[in-house]
Every structure is written in structure tokens, then in C-alpha cells.
Amino acid sequence: MESTPLRSEDVREKNEKLVLRYIQHSQGISQSEIVQKTGLKAPTVLRIFSILEADGLIMVQKNPPERDYGDKKGRKPVYYTVNPRARYVIGLEFWSLTAFILVVDFARNPVYSLEICLREDVDALTIYSQLETLIAQAITESGIDPARILGLGVGAPGQVDVKTGQIISYRKTRGFTNFNLGQRLHERFGCRVKVANNAGVIALHAYRQGVAKESHALFTFFIRRGVGGAFIHEGNLFSVLGKTAFEVGHTIVSMDGKSCYCGSNGCLEAYISEAAILETLEESALHFDTIEEVEDRLAEGNQAVTDIVRQCARYLTVSAQSVLRLLSPDGFLIITRFKTLSRIFADELERMIRCDAAEDCVQVYHNAYAPLEAGLGACDLIFDEYLH
């Protein structure tokens, strides 16, 4: 099938977004630098700058940093940045226990954030109502103009249809099956809405600005109440037919192993989720009421607790070996809610990789879950759509 040629207005819009993207990711940039980076002709760049400035999207940088101009003489170039107040983006990340909301300006600077606890043991509609209230509160308390909201990016739990914004399945909360979250939020707030799995938005930030920014093909394990997976290759969050993939929590790591709530036996989630770790410790006569207490013992270097958590982590290496064979990532990222727990899982994974001479170039990164980073990743869903 022959591709349809781009119309002149499509080309103009594409070039404008290209230039705007370079300006937004810079600390100030001149028209001549844009010409060099994009290959666009100088008159075209001049026209685009004029349009963007007239629309209030960019502005002259008042105090540009000192630059080395070499032996060049004549008038110094004028540098531009995006106008921070031109647009705003809202990022939301939630799961069964908490929700975090972030508002950033057009320069991606945070201007408002809030984390709340969600009501436990309730249905999807109740949680949705809390999320809707949280978003409305963020808009009001941040003082932003609702007309300037570029969109709302959401990191949601479970399997997500990224094209429609529908939560296909999240079995830990009643009613989150074929739940049209994106449509509901769009109808309520009137802005564009993009929804992805929360492991995906966390991975996006780590890949672009966080601990894994040296990676080109990154696979993330996100371990919390469940176990999520995400794969990013050259900046793109991988999906299959518009749906998030890598339900790694329900891949089999032990034939005829522990039973899982999904109905199968031997799922990864049955060994490395927070509840599974507590259960394994209990089986060894080490009782903890919360996973936070386990992290405290790990941070103190308690050997008995550390040894058992390492045993749990070895099930992660089984799943990671399959990922290596299927996708050949050059990096793995391990995210839990805790610094020491993340490091122990990463140590076991790195040990497995170092034993495989064919995979010695694969890097292992780890970090504790940070709400701000998750919120920034959710905001990127909107910026990506707008600027491409």
C-alpha cells in the first residue's frame, strides 16, 4: 500500500513541533543552532520562531548563560526558551493504596504535587471518584488556567489499552476490568488524556532522565503489591496492538510452585511481591507486620532476613533470563518502594548476568520508587504526543 504524501500544512506543523521540541529540551537555543540541528533552511526557522513567539509558546531568554563564541565578531545571537506559563501538564500515578498528582509548566518544572492514600477494599468507581477529586483539587490549588492545560498523563495499574485509555484488567480492585478511565477523565476535564501502565511511566523517566539514562533498550521490573514490567527501546514504550505488554508478574518461574491469585501456580508475583516476601519470611519463623519493617532489617544488615530475600530474588533472575533471550535489552531496572530491597534484587540479577559471558555488557540499575519521578513520567505521555 502506498503511503499518503504529507500535505503542506502537515509538513509545517511537523516542522514547528520539531523546532519546539528542540527549544523545550534546551537551556536556551538560537535560530542558527536550530538550523544546524534540524537541517531546516534559515528562512523556514525564522518563520517558525515568529509563529511560536506570536502564539506565546516561546520567548527570548533574558539572561542566557555565557557561551564561548570563539573569534566570531558581530552581534551575539538571540537565545530562546519555551514560555513556562504557556501550557501546563498534569501527571497522575496510582495503585490500590496511594495516588500521586503532579502539575508541571511548559518547561517541565513542577509547580504543584500531592500524594494521598486511597481507601482500601473499595471498588473501581470509588477509586475513580477519589482520583477525579484529586485532579480537580490540583487544578484549583495550583492556580493554573484550565484553558492552558495541555493534557493529563496517567500511570495506572494493571494491563492498559494505551490507545483508548482503558484499564483492561487490574484484579486487585473490584471493577477495574474494561474500565474506560481515559474516556471518563476526558469527559470530566475536557483535555487530552493518555494512560499507560505505571511501570511504563516510571521506566520512561528513568530511561530519559533518571538512573538508567545510559541505556538504549531498557527492561524494567516494578515490584510493589504486584509485579509489573515495561520495555523501552530507543525512547519508545513498547506495546502490542496498542496494549501494554509484559505481564511479567504472571510468568511461570517454578513449575508446580506456589499458587497465585490468578489461578496459576509458580507465578513470579507469588515469590517476589511485597506480600510474597512477608509470607516467605513468615514460613521461616520471621514475622513482620509490614514490608517497611523488612526494609529496616535489611538496611541494618540483618543476615537472616537478607538471605531469605535473596532467595526470593533468585526467582526474578529466572524471569530475567527469559527476557534476555527474547528481547536482548542492554539494561535492566529494578524498582521497589525501598532502597535496600531494590539493591538486593539488583545484586542477584547482576550476579546471574555476570555468570553468563554472552551477557556481560548488560547493565543493571536499581532505585526506590519516587512519586515525583513517576509523575514526571506520566507527564511525558502528554509531551510526547504533543511534540511529535
C-alpha positions as CSV (number, residue, x, y, z in Angstrom):
1,M,0.0,0.0,0.0
2,E,1.4,3.4,-1.0
3,S,1.8,5.9,1.8
4,T,-0.3,9.1,1.5
5,P,2.0,12.1,0.9
6,L,2.1,14.8,3.6
7,R,0.1,17.9,2.9
8,S,1.9,21.2,3.1
9,E,0.1,22.1,6.3
10,D,1.1,18.8,7.8
11,V,4.8,19.5,6.9
12,R,4.6,22.9,8.5
13,E,3.1,21.5,11.7
14,K,5.7,18.8,11.9
15,N,8.5,21.3,11.5
16,E,7.0,23.6,14.1
17,K,6.8,20.7,16.6
18,L,10.3,19.6,15.8
19,V,11.7,23.1,16.5
20,L,9.6,23.5,19.6
21,R,10.9,20.1,20.9
22,Y,14.5,21.3,20.5
23,I,13.7,24.5,22.3
24,Q,12.0,22.8,25.2
25,H,14.8,20.4,25.7
26,S,17.5,23.1,25.7
27,Q,18.6,25.6,28.2
28,G,18.3,28.3,25.6
29,I,18.9,27.9,21.9
30,S,19.4,30.3,18.9
31,Q,17.8,30.1,15.5
32,S,21.2,29.3,13.9
33,E,21.6,26.4,16.3
34,I,18.2,25.1,15.3
35,V,19.3,25.3,11.6
36,Q,22.4,23.2,12.4
37,K,20.5,20.6,14.4
38,T,17.4,20.2,12.2
39,G,18.7,20.8,8.7
40,L,15.8,23.2,8.1
41,K,16.5,26.3,6.0
42,A,17.2,29.6,7.8
43,P,14.1,31.4,6.4
44,T,11.9,28.4,7.5
45,V,13.3,28.5,11.0
46,L,12.8,32.3,11.2
47,R,9.2,31.8,10.2
48,I,8.6,29.1,12.8
49,F,10.2,31.1,15.6
50,S,8.0,34.1,14.6
51,I,4.9,31.8,14.8
52,L,5.8,30.2,18.1
53,E,6.6,33.6,19.7
54,A,3.4,35.1,18.4
55,D,1.5,32.2,19.9
56,G,3.2,32.8,23.3
57,L,4.9,29.4,23.3
58,I,8.5,30.7,23.3
59,M,10.2,33.8,24.5
60,V,13.6,35.5,24.3
61,Q,15.9,34.2,27.1
62,K,16.5,37.2,29.4
63,N,19.8,36.1,30.9
64,P,21.4,33.4,28.8
65,P,24.4,31.6,30.2
66,E,27.8,32.7,29.0
67,R,28.9,30.9,25.8
68,D,32.2,30.7,24.0
69,Y,31.8,32.4,20.7
70,G,35.4,31.9,19.7
71,D,36.8,34.6,17.4
72,K,33.4,35.4,15.9
73,K,32.6,39.1,15.7
74,G,29.4,41.0,15.3
75,R,26.1,40.8,17.1
76,K,25.6,37.9,19.5
77,P,22.8,35.5,18.7
78,V,19.4,35.8,20.5
79,Y,18.5,32.7,22.6
80,Y,15.0,31.4,23.1
81,T,13.3,29.2,25.7
82,V,9.8,28.0,26.0
83,N,7.4,30.2,27.9
84,P,6.8,28.2,31.1
85,R,3.3,29.7,31.6
86,A,2.2,28.9,28.1
87,R,0.9,25.4,28.9
88,Y,0.6,23.0,31.8
89,V,0.6,19.3,32.0
90,I,-0.9,17.1,34.8
91,G,0.7,13.7,35.7
92,L,-1.1,11.1,37.8
93,E,0.2,7.8,39.1
94,F,-1.9,5.5,41.3
95,W,-2.3,2.0,42.5
96,S,-4.6,0.3,45.1
97,L,-3.2,2.2,48.1
98,T,-1.9,5.7,47.0
99,A,-2.2,8.3,44.3
100,F,0.3,11.0,43.4
101,I,-0.5,14.0,41.3
102,L,1.9,16.5,39.7
103,V,1.4,19.7,37.7
104,V,4.3,20.9,35.6
105,D,4.7,24.0,33.5
106,F,5.6,24.1,29.8
107,A,9.3,23.9,30.7
108,R,8.6,20.7,32.7
109,N,9.1,22.4,36.0
110,P,6.9,21.1,38.9
111,V,4.5,23.7,40.2
112,Y,2.3,21.5,42.4
113,S,2.3,18.0,43.8
114,L,0.3,16.0,46.3
115,E,0.2,12.3,47.4
116,I,-2.9,10.8,49.1
117,C,-3.9,7.5,50.5
118,L,-6.7,5.7,48.7
119,R,-9.5,3.9,50.5
120,E,-8.7,0.2,50.8
121,D,-11.1,-2.6,49.8
122,V,-13.3,-0.4,47.6
123,D,-14.4,-0.8,44.0
124,A,-13.1,1.0,40.9
125,L,-15.8,3.6,40.8
126,T,-14.9,4.7,44.4
127,I,-11.2,5.0,43.5
128,Y,-12.1,6.8,40.3
129,S,-14.2,9.3,42.3
130,Q,-11.1,10.0,44.6
131,L,-8.9,10.5,41.5
132,E,-11.4,12.9,39.9
133,T,-11.5,14.9,43.2
134,L,-7.7,14.9,43.4
135,I,-7.3,16.3,39.9
136,A,-9.9,19.0,40.4
137,Q,-8.1,19.9,43.7
138,A,-4.7,20.1,41.9
139,I,-6.1,22.4,39.2
140,T,-7.7,24.7,41.9
141,E,-4.8,24.8,44.3
142,S,-2.1,25.2,41.7
143,G,-3.9,28.3,40.3
144,I,-3.3,27.3,36.7
145,D,-5.7,28.3,33.9
146,P,-7.7,25.2,32.9
147,A,-7.7,26.5,29.3
148,R,-3.9,26.2,29.3
149,I,-3.8,22.5,30.3
150,L,-2.2,20.6,27.5
151,G,-3.3,17.2,28.9
152,L,-3.4,14.6,31.6
153,G,-1.0,11.7,31.6
154,V,-1.8,8.7,33.8
155,G,0.2,5.8,35.1
156,A,-2.4,3.2,36.0
157,P,-2.0,-0.3,37.5
158,G,-2.7,-3.5,35.5
159,Q,-2.9,-4.1,31.8
160,V,-3.8,-0.9,29.9
161,D,-5.0,-0.2,26.3
162,V,-2.9,2.9,25.6
163,K,-4.9,3.8,22.5
164,T,-8.2,4.1,24.3
165,G,-7.1,4.7,27.9
166,Q,-8.9,1.7,29.1
167,I,-7.8,-0.4,32.1
168,I,-8.2,-3.8,30.6
169,S,-7.6,-5.7,33.9
170,Y,-6.5,-4.9,37.4
171,R,-7.7,-7.8,39.5
172,K,-6.6,-6.3,42.9
173,T,-9.5,-3.8,42.8
174,R,-13.1,-4.8,42.0
175,G,-14.5,-3.3,38.8
176,F,-11.2,-2.5,37.2
177,T,-11.9,-4.7,34.2
178,N,-12.5,-2.9,30.9
179,F,-12.8,0.3,32.9
180,N,-12.7,3.3,30.5
181,L,-10.5,5.6,32.6
182,G,-9.2,7.8,29.8
183,Q,-12.7,8.5,28.4
184,R,-14.1,9.3,31.8
185,L,-11.3,11.7,32.6
186,H,-11.5,13.4,29.1
187,E,-15.3,13.9,29.5
188,R,-14.8,15.3,33.0
189,F,-11.9,17.7,32.4
190,G,-12.1,18.3,28.6
191,C,-8.4,17.8,27.9
192,R,-6.4,15.1,26.1
193,V,-5.7,12.1,28.3
194,K,-3.1,9.4,27.8
195,V,-3.0,6.3,30.0
196,A,-0.2,3.8,30.3
197,N,0.8,1.2,32.9
198,N,2.5,2.6,35.9
199,A,5.6,0.5,35.4
200,G,5.9,2.2,31.9
201,V,5.8,5.8,33.2
202,I,8.4,5.0,35.9
203,A,10.6,3.4,33.2
204,L,10.2,6.4,30.9
205,H,11.6,8.8,33.4
206,A,14.4,6.5,34.5
207,Y,15.3,6.0,30.8
208,R,15.3,9.7,29.9
209,Q,16.5,11.5,33.0
210,G,17.0,9.0,35.8
211,V,19.3,6.2,36.8
212,A,19.1,4.3,33.5
213,K,19.6,7.1,31.1
214,E,22.7,5.4,29.6
215,S,20.5,2.5,28.4
216,H,19.2,2.2,24.9
217,A,17.0,-0.9,25.4
218,L,15.7,-1.0,29.0
219,F,13.6,-3.6,30.7
220,T,12.0,-2.6,34.0
221,F,10.7,-4.8,36.8
222,F,8.5,-2.8,39.1
223,I,7.8,-4.7,42.3
224,R,5.1,-3.4,44.7
225,R,1.9,-5.1,45.6
226,G,2.2,-6.8,42.3
227,V,5.0,-7.1,39.7
228,G,4.9,-5.0,36.6
229,G,7.1,-4.9,33.5
230,A,7.9,-2.4,30.9
231,F,10.3,-2.3,27.9
232,I,11.6,0.9,26.3
233,H,13.6,0.7,23.1
234,E,15.2,3.9,21.7
235,G,12.8,6.1,23.6
236,N,9.6,4.3,22.8
237,L,7.4,2.4,25.3
238,F,6.7,-1.0,23.8
239,S,3.1,-2.1,23.4
240,V,1.4,-4.8,21.3
241,L,-1.6,-3.7,19.2
242,G,-1.9,-0.7,21.4
243,K,-2.0,-2.6,24.7
244,T,0.7,-2.7,27.4
245,A,2.6,-5.9,27.4
246,F,4.9,-7.8,29.7
247,E,2.7,-9.1,32.5
248,V,5.9,-10.5,34.0
249,G,4.3,-11.0,37.4
250,H,2.3,-13.9,35.9
251,T,5.1,-15.6,34.0
252,I,5.9,-19.0,35.4
253,V,9.2,-19.3,37.3
254,S,8.6,-22.5,39.1
255,M,6.6,-25.4,37.7
256,D,4.0,-26.7,40.2
257,G,5.1,-23.8,42.5
258,K,3.2,-21.6,44.8
259,S,-0.4,-20.8,43.9
260,C,-1.2,-17.4,42.6
261,Y,-4.5,-15.5,42.8
262,C,-4.6,-15.5,39.0
263,G,-5.3,-19.3,39.2
264,S,-1.9,-20.5,38.0
265,N,1.0,-22.0,40.0
266,G,4.5,-20.7,40.2
267,C,4.0,-17.1,39.0
268,L,6.8,-14.7,39.7
269,E,4.4,-12.5,41.7
270,A,3.9,-15.3,44.1
271,Y,7.6,-15.1,45.1
272,I,8.7,-11.5,44.9
273,S,5.7,-9.2,45.5
274,E,5.7,-7.5,48.9
275,A,3.1,-9.9,50.3
276,A,5.0,-12.8,49.0
277,I,8.2,-11.7,50.7
278,L,6.3,-11.3,54.0
279,E,4.9,-14.8,53.6
280,T,8.3,-16.4,52.8
281,L,9.8,-14.7,55.9
282,E,6.8,-16.0,58.0
283,E,7.5,-19.5,56.7
284,S,11.0,-19.2,58.2
285,A,9.6,-18.0,61.6
286,L,10.5,-14.4,60.9
287,H,7.3,-12.4,61.5
288,F,6.9,-8.9,60.2
289,D,3.7,-6.9,60.1
290,T,4.7,-4.6,57.2
291,I,7.2,-4.6,54.4
292,E,8.6,-1.4,55.9
293,E,9.8,-3.4,58.9
294,V,11.6,-5.8,56.5
295,E,13.3,-2.9,54.8
296,D,14.5,-1.6,58.2
297,R,16.1,-5.0,59.0
298,L,17.7,-5.2,55.5
299,A,19.1,-1.7,55.9
300,E,20.6,-2.8,59.3
301,G,22.3,-5.7,57.6
302,N,20.2,-8.5,59.3
303,Q,21.8,-11.6,57.7
304,A,18.8,-14.0,58.2
305,V,16.4,-11.6,56.6
306,T,18.8,-10.7,53.8
307,D,19.4,-14.4,53.0
308,I,15.7,-15.1,52.6
309,V,15.1,-12.0,50.5
310,R,18.0,-13.1,48.2
311,Q,16.3,-16.5,47.8
312,C,13.1,-14.6,46.7
313,A,15.2,-12.5,44.3
314,R,16.6,-15.6,42.5
315,Y,13.1,-16.2,41.1
316,L,13.4,-12.8,39.5
317,T,16.6,-13.9,37.7
318,V,14.6,-16.8,36.2
319,S,12.2,-14.3,34.6
320,A,15.0,-12.0,33.6
321,Q,16.8,-14.8,31.8
322,S,13.7,-15.3,29.6
323,V,13.6,-11.5,28.9
324,L,17.2,-11.6,27.9
325,R,16.6,-14.3,25.4
326,L,13.5,-12.7,24.0
327,L,14.4,-9.0,23.9
328,S,18.2,-8.7,24.3
329,P,17.9,-5.5,26.4
330,D,21.2,-3.7,27.3
331,G,19.8,-2.7,30.7
332,F,17.6,-3.9,33.5
333,L,16.0,-1.6,36.0
334,I,14.7,-2.9,39.3
335,I,12.3,-0.6,41.2
336,T,10.7,-1.4,44.6
337,R,9.4,1.1,47.2
338,F,12.7,0.7,49.1
339,K,16.3,1.4,48.5
340,T,17.9,-1.7,50.1
341,L,15.3,-4.1,48.8
342,S,15.9,-2.8,45.3
343,R,19.6,-3.2,45.7
344,I,19.4,-6.8,46.9
345,F,17.2,-7.7,43.9
346,A,19.6,-5.9,41.5
347,D,22.6,-7.6,43.1
348,E,21.1,-11.1,42.5
349,L,20.2,-10.2,38.9
350,E,23.7,-8.8,38.2
351,R,25.3,-11.9,39.6
352,M,23.3,-14.0,37.2
353,I,24.2,-11.8,34.3
354,R,27.9,-11.8,35.1
355,C,27.9,-15.6,35.1
356,D,26.7,-15.5,31.5
357,A,29.7,-14.4,29.4
358,A,27.4,-13.7,26.5
359,E,25.5,-11.0,28.5
360,D,28.4,-9.3,30.3
361,C,27.6,-6.0,28.5
362,V,24.1,-5.8,30.1
363,Q,23.8,-3.2,32.9
364,V,21.6,-3.5,36.0
365,Y,20.2,-0.4,37.6
366,H,18.1,0.0,40.7
367,N,16.2,2.7,42.5
368,A,13.5,3.2,45.1
369,Y,10.1,4.3,43.8
370,A,9.8,8.1,43.9
371,P,6.4,9.6,43.3
372,L,7.9,12.7,41.6
373,E,9.7,10.6,39.1
374,A,6.5,8.6,38.4
375,G,4.6,11.9,37.9
376,L,7.2,13.2,35.5
377,G,7.0,10.0,33.5
378,A,3.2,10.4,33.3
379,C,3.6,14.0,32.1
380,D,5.9,12.7,29.4
381,L,3.0,10.8,27.9
382,I,1.4,14.1,27.0
383,F,4.5,16.0,26.0
384,D,5.4,13.1,23.7
385,E,2.1,13.1,21.9
386,Y,2.0,16.9,21.6
387,L,5.6,17.4,20.4
388,H,5.6,14.6,17.8
